[in-house]
């Protein structure tokens, strides 16, 4: 039952992604040609391929699948945020920003994995949260 709910949640999210990107196509030319978009899209594509490969050997409850799906969802939200950048501000969308976003998504995935094993007060969880905060602050400094 849990895996079915997880699958429905993921499928619902995927359907929403396609709609938001299609409606924004006419205004996203400069965004889609940015370095940040390319970096995030590359990692998202790698994760999608990994998930397909994992599902050949593992179930939805496997930690590899859970982690890959979690990171994929984080990156999808980040792509939606990139799409909100005004065309006049696309110079902000550098490959360095894309690398920051990809790294923060990986750190958030590590944090989620730790939180499945430890409570929020565990020292490793606290360190992981701080790493995520540092990257999130750098991204916020660029994007505002």
HELIX and SHEET records of a PDB file:
HELIX    1   1 UNK A    2  UNK A   23  1                                  22    
HELIX    2   2 UNK A   25  UNK A   27  5                                   3    
HELIX    3   3 UNK A   29  UNK A   32  1                                   4    
HELIX    4   4 UNK A   35  UNK A   57  1                                  23    
HELIX    5   5 UNK A   63  UNK A   83  1                                  21    
HELIX    6   6 UNK A   87  UNK A   92  5                                   6    
HELIX    7   7 UNK A   95  UNK A  117  1                                  23    
HELIX    8   8 UNK A  123  UNK A  143  1                                  21    
END                                                                             
